[in-house]
Amino acid sequence: MTRARRPISLQEAADRLGVHYMTAYRYVRTGRLPARREGVQWMVDPADLAKMRPPERTTRGHGTIRSEGPAKLAARMAAGDEAGAWGVVEAALASGVEAADIYLDLLVPALEVVGEGWAAAELTVADEHRATAVALRLVGRLGPRFARRGRKRGTVVVGAPAGEQHGLPSAILADLLRGVGFEVLDMGANTPAASFAETAKEASRLVATAIAITTPGGDAAGRAVVKALRQADLGVPILVGGGAVRDRAHALRLGADEWSGHDGRSALVAIERIAR
């Protein structure tokens, strides 16, 4: 008897196919690649993966982000060199990398490089601020690439609670959600609980709310947003996630219905799951 192969994650499936995660994710959404959810992760049967034809290569490349890409982008961002940073992004786009993969496999890792450099005292506060400012401008330039025509799948309100100074995570998630057909209201950083709830209450065809907490010590503010959303009686799931929310149990202790994971990739999967 042949032993059944254990399922693999969608990220591993993408690696085996030689495509980016978002490309494999689109295969799942369109039914081309069977997959099932386990928590906030998609799992794939290796037998189904073996039936997939590798994507055709073109003369302009197959959209691979070079391993040195994030470090190169981080250096340009820390220097405040928007033109140089955009040159790194533009080269990846020209090679066939899609905008979602620019976020997930280039910009986010570059921000992690900056954060690690700051933590190791290799970068200054000024470097970090310059990098953040450039990253925000890159998101602004990439944003229009996520626009989708046609009827939307519903509205998602995203943002960070009061005291949370990082608006990039929700901005990136907002674009990823727009790219798969959602209307998104991005509240950004440092959002008062009452304002979050007011926006959600007024949203048309609301399907979910998502709160991003990336700074340690943000539990009380996150809990306050969840409480305000509960009092608004919206009737939709409340998701909480981000780098400072350790796991699902942590999210549930804050009053959430579900954990959206640590990053935009897992948050996208979680929101898609509850919005179907």
C-alpha positions in Angstrom: 0.0 0.0 0.0 1.3 3.4 -0.9 1.7 5.8 2.0 -0.3 9.0 1.5 1.9 12.0 1.1 1.5 14.7 3.7 0.1 18.0 2.4 2.4 20.9 1.9 1.8 24.6 2.5 0.8 26.9 -0.4 4.2 28.7 0.0 6.0 25.4 -0.6 3.8 24.6 -3.5 4.6 28.0 -5.0 8.3 27.3 -4.5 8.1 23.9 -6.3 6.2 25.5 -9.2 8.7 28.3 -9.4 6.1 31.0 -9.0 5.4 33.6 -6.3 2.9 32.9 -3.5 0.2 35.2 -4.9 0.4 33.4 -8.3 -0.2 30.1 -6.6 -3.0 31.7 -4.5 -4.7 32.8 -7.7 -4.5 29.2 -9.0 -6.4 28.1 -5.8 -9.0 30.9 -6.1 -9.7 30.0 -9.8 -9.9 26.3 -9.1 -6.8 25.4 -11.1 -5.0 24.1 -8.0 -7.1 22.2 -5.3 -6.3 23.2 -1.7 -7.9 23.3 1.7 -7.5 25.7 4.6 -5.9 24.8 7.9 -6.3 27.7 10.2 -4.9 30.7 8.3 -2.9 28.6 5.9 -3.7 26.9 2.6 -2.5 23.3 2.3 -2.0 21.4 -1.0 -1.9 17.7 -1.8 1.5 17.0 -3.6 -0.4 14.7 -6.0 -2.6 17.6 -7.1 0.6 19.8 -7.4 2.2 17.1 -9.7 -0.7 17.5 -12.1 0.0 21.2 -12.6 1.9 22.3 -15.7 4.8 24.6 -14.9 4.1 28.2 -16.0 5.5 29.1 -19.3 8.7 31.1 -19.3 8.9 34.2 -21.4 11.9 36.1 -22.8 11.3 38.8 -20.2 11.8 36.3 -17.3 9.5 34.6 -15.0 9.3 37.2 -12.3 12.0 36.2 -9.8 13.0 38.6 -7.1 16.8 38.3 -6.7 17.9 37.2 -3.2 19.8 40.5 -2.8 16.7 42.5 -3.7 15.4 43.2 -0.2 18.8 44.3 1.1 19.3 46.5 -2.0 15.9 48.1 -1.6 16.5 48.6 2.2 19.7 50.5 1.5 18.0 52.8 -1.0 15.1 53.4 1.4 17.4 54.1 4.4 19.3 56.6 2.3 16.0 58.4 1.5 16.6 57.7 -2.2 13.1 57.3 -3.6 14.3 57.3 -7.2 16.8 54.5 -6.5 14.3 52.6 -4.5 11.7 52.8 -7.2 14.4 51.7 -9.7 14.7 48.4 -7.7 10.9 48.0 -7.7 10.6 48.9 -11.4 13.3 46.4 -12.4 11.3 43.6 -10.6 8.1 44.7 -12.3 9.8 44.7 -15.7 11.0 41.1 -15.1 7.4 40.0 -14.6 6.9 40.2 -10.8 3.4 41.2 -10.0 2.6 44.0 -7.6 1.4 41.8 -4.8 4.7 39.9 -4.9 6.5 43.2 -4.8 4.9 43.9 -1.5 5.2 40.4 0.0 8.6 39.3 -1.3 10.5 42.6 -1.8 9.1 45.6 0.2 8.1 43.8 3.4 11.4 41.9 3.6 13.2 45.2 2.9 11.4 46.7 5.9 12.4 43.8 8.0 16.0 44.4 7.0 15.7 48.0 8.1 14.1 47.0 11.4 16.8 44.5 12.1 19.5 47.1 11.3 17.9 49.5 13.7 17.6 46.9 16.4 21.3 46.1 16.0 22.2 49.8 16.1 23.5 49.5 12.6 20.9 52.1 11.4 19.9 55.3 13.1 16.4 56.6 13.9 16.9 58.9 11.0 17.6 56.0 8.7 14.5 54.3 9.9 12.3 57.4 9.3 13.7 57.9 5.9 13.1 54.3 5.0 9.5 54.5 6.2 8.8 57.7 4.3 10.2 56.1 1.0 8.2 52.9 1.7 5.0 55.0 2.0 5.7 56.6 -1.4 6.4 53.3 -3.0 3.0 52.0 -1.7 1.4 55.1 -3.2 2.9 54.4 -6.6 2.0 50.7 -6.6 -1.5 51.2 -5.2 -3.2 51.8 -8.6 -2.0 48.4 -9.8 -4.4 46.7 -7.4 -7.6 48.4 -8.7 -10.1 45.9 -10.1 -13.2 46.7 -12.1 -16.6 45.2 -11.5 -18.8 44.5 -8.5 -16.9 44.3 -5.3 -17.0 41.3 -2.9 -17.9 43.5 0.0 -16.1 46.1 2.2 -13.4 45.5 4.8 -12.3 48.1 7.3 -8.7 47.9 8.3 -6.5 50.0 10.5 -4.3 50.2 13.6 -5.5 51.2 17.1 -4.6 54.4 19.1 -0.9 54.5 19.9 0.1 52.3 17.0 2.4 54.4 14.8 2.8 52.0 11.9 0.4 52.6 9.1 2.3 50.5 6.5 0.9 47.1 7.5 -2.7 48.2 7.0 -1.9 50.1 3.8 -0.3 47.0 2.3 -3.1 44.7 3.4 -5.6 47.2 2.0 -4.0 46.9 -1.5 -3.8 43.1 -1.3 -7.5 43.0 -0.5 -8.4 45.4 -3.3 -6.4 43.2 -5.7 -8.8 40.3 -5.0 -11.9 42.3 -5.4 -12.8 43.9 -2.0 -13.6 47.5 -1.3 -11.3 48.6 1.5 -11.5 51.5 4.0 -8.0 51.9 5.4 -8.1 53.9 8.7 -4.3 53.9 8.9 -2.3 54.2 12.1 -3.3 55.6 15.5 -7.0 55.3 15.0 -9.3 56.1 17.9 -11.7 53.2 18.8 -14.8 55.3 18.2 -13.6 56.4 14.8 -12.9 52.8 13.8 -16.4 51.8 14.8 -18.0 54.8 13.2 -16.4 54.0 9.9 -17.4 50.3 10.1 -20.9 51.3 11.0 -21.3 53.5 7.9 -19.6 51.1 5.5 -21.6 49.6 2.7 -21.8 45.8 2.4 -19.4 45.3 5.3 -18.0 41.8 5.5 -15.1 42.1 8.0 -13.0 44.4 10.2 -9.3 43.8 10.7 -7.1 45.4 13.4 -3.3 45.4 13.0 -1.1 45.6 16.2 2.6 45.6 15.4 4.0 47.3 18.5 4.3 45.4 21.8 2.1 46.9 24.5 -0.8 47.6 22.2 -3.2 45.1 23.7 -5.3 47.6 25.7 -5.8 49.8 22.6 -6.6 46.8 20.5 -9.1 45.6 23.0 -10.7 49.0 23.1 -11.3 48.9 19.3 -12.8 45.4 19.5 -15.1 46.6 22.3 -16.2 49.6 20.2 -16.9 47.4 17.2 -18.9 45.0 19.4 -21.0 47.9 20.8 -21.7 49.0 17.2 -23.4 45.6 16.6 -22.1 45.2 13.1 -22.8 41.5 12.7 -19.4 40.8 10.9 -16.2 39.1 12.1 -13.5 41.1 13.9 -10.0 39.9 13.1 -6.9 40.9 15.0 -3.3 40.2 14.0 0.1 41.7 13.3 3.6 41.2 14.6 2.7 41.9 18.2 -0.2 39.4 18.3 1.5 36.1 19.1 -1.1 33.5 18.0 -4.8 32.8 17.8 -5.2 32.5 21.5 -3.8 35.9 22.0 -6.2 37.4 19.4 -9.1 35.7 21.1 -8.1 37.1 24.5 -8.3 40.6 22.9 -11.9 39.8 22.0 -11.4 39.0 18.3 -13.4 36.4 16.4 -10.3 35.2 14.6 -6.5 35.8 14.3 -5.4 37.2 11.0 -1.8 36.0 11.4 1.4 38.0 11.5 1.6 39.3 8.0 -0.4 40.5 5.0 -0.3 37.0 3.4 -2.0 35.3 6.3 -4.4 38.1 6.8 -5.5 37.9 3.2 -6.2 34.2 3.6 -8.1 34.7 6.8 -10.3 37.4 5.4 -11.0 35.5 2.3 -12.0 32.5 4.4 -14.6 34.4 6.4 -15.9 36.5 3.5 -16.9 33.6 1.3 
